[in-house]
């Protein structure tokens, strides 16, 4: 009898026939195979769906959702709506993971039940070169909301992959674990019709609505640097989208920190009043 999985790996794919087998081969070799793989085929026109279907028997829990093309954000939203496990993460079809990837998220949530989000480190991979650990400093701790914002947001802009500021967190979704009940409660979705940074917006929004964040720099995800990917090819749509996305991100952060500041001041005032009452009773 199969044990009910606690984690879903959502993999949105679009025309990934060149890379998908590599991604699925690594996921099929996880030390903890008790997870659900949910592939959202976003209207692929190549052999992506056929390749995905051929891996069905290599996973204990496996689903494919075939949908009309609507873009990455739409595919992620469809995947989140279909999740039935307590936790989930995302996986891009052109990347791959180390054997302890799925086990890490379940273990991290079990050992840190107060955390609404957990994250792991990642590798940066180029063709014909050794993998590079994205974070040079070892981190393994719970961090504050303010610190999480600092590690998620790219302060130097979003037109290029910034090697000068590479944290084990960043704004990506594939190195983070989320709680399904948080998404359901707040009806969280990815913003559509943006060329990029929709993942950073989602993470900042999720973080602004929750408390508790656990961060590890242990690299478990391989971020493949494709020359034909959007982040490596500038186009004019990226300019207004960059301003719009950064405006949304900083607006969310400002509102969140202001709310946190007011809450702390209210708590200090309440403590001061209570201490005053206690002193009066003692007198």
Phi, psi and omega in degrees: 000128181286139177280141179297124181289155178255344186235138171245132173260111180268123181239097174285134181225144175214114180050059183250024184300334182286332188240342191300319181301319179299314180299315183288325177300317180289322178293330180286351182250027181289143178293332173246097183278359184273069175221162176259132173261119181245104179266126177253104180276109188271060176069037180301145181254002180249211184269016183305309182298320180296316179295316179301313181299327182292347181261002185307317185281358179267359181233145179291323181228118190214130176221146172236129173249118177262126184221163174292150182298125180223002181098165185298315181299318179296319179295320177295319179297318178298318178297315180298321180296334184267355182293136179239001180262162180295329184232157175207161174218178179240158180213124177282146186290344180259003179254182175208170187228161175278165187300333183265012185303303183291324180297326182301312185295315179297315181296318181297318179292324178293318183279342180227068183298341179284345184278129175275338180218141175232154180216155176238171177278182181207160175262151171250122186242133175239155178301124174074013180232153177296148178297142180251127175290121186294336182239125182274342183253129181288129178227136179204082186195166170278139182234161181284164178298319180298316180292324178297318176302315182298323182278339181274317189276136175273100185291346184263011178102179188231018180274350181207161177282114190271101180285346179283341179224082178245111179256169177284001184252292184054186186264007184287163178260336187285350176250021182232146174251138182238158176262127183298323182294334176292315179296318180294314183299316185259004179052047183287140176216161175278141178290133180266168174063032170244142182290332181192177179073005178294332178290321178295319178298315180299315182295318179294319178297314179301314182294324182294337184262359186228175174227148178095115181218125177248131187235132173233141178269002180299117185282122182231350183241138180256112182267103185282126182268090179277134179292335182264008180283160184297322184292345180254005180228108183289138170217162187298331180296337182292334183293301179294327179295324178297314179295317180296315182295315180294325176298315179298316181298310184289330175295316179297315181295315181299314179296319181295313181292325177295319178296319179294321179295313180296322180295319180294323179292321178295321179293319178297320180294320180294319178297319181296319179295316181295321178295323179296317179296321179295320180294324179295319180294325180291326180289000000 
